[in-house]
């Protein structure tokens, strides 16, 4: 569903557990891997949006 420009952007869900202390080393490594995967996904979304923007700018600057 498209978001109107005057609607506030939804706040991202927090990915960090409130306290890392009770997590084991294995759980912390899995947590890090999940965060790195989410970072990669966010970077890919940014690259896609920048590509669309560049294409639109090129089209309208003609």
C-alpha positions in Angstrom: 0.0 0.0 0.0 1.4 3.4 -1.0 2.1 5.9 1.7 1.0 9.5 1.4 3.8 12.1 1.8 2.0 13.8 4.6 1.7 10.6 6.7 4.5 10.1 9.2 7.0 7.4 8.3 6.5 4.2 10.3 9.1 3.7 13.0 11.3 0.7 12.3 10.9 -2.2 14.6 13.7 -2.5 17.1 16.1 -5.4 16.3 18.0 -5.4 19.5 17.0 -7.4 22.5 16.7 -5.3 25.6 19.6 -7.0 27.3 22.4 -9.0 25.6 23.8 -10.3 28.9 21.7 -13.6 29.1 22.5 -14.6 25.5 25.1 -17.2 24.8 28.0 -16.7 22.4 26.2 -18.8 19.8 23.0 -16.8 20.3 25.0 -13.5 20.0 26.7 -14.7 16.8 23.2 -15.6 15.3 22.0 -12.2 16.4 24.9 -10.5 14.7 24.3 -12.5 11.5 20.7 -11.5 11.5 21.6 -7.9 11.9 24.1 -8.0 9.1 21.5 -9.6 6.8 19.1 -6.8 7.7 21.8 -4.2 7.0 22.5 -5.8 3.6 18.7 -5.8 2.8 18.5 -2.1 3.8 21.5 -1.2 1.6 20.0 -3.1 -1.3 16.7 -1.1 -0.8 18.7 2.2 -0.8 20.6 1.2 -3.9 17.3 0.4 -5.7 15.7 3.7 -4.6 18.8 5.6 -5.7 18.7 3.9 -9.1 15.0 4.8 -9.6 15.7 8.3 -8.6 18.7 8.7 -11.0 16.5 7.3 -13.8 13.7 9.7 -13.0 16.1 12.6 -12.8 17.7 11.7 -16.1 14.2 11.4 -17.8 13.0 14.8 -16.5 16.3 16.7 -17.3 15.9 16.1 -21.0 
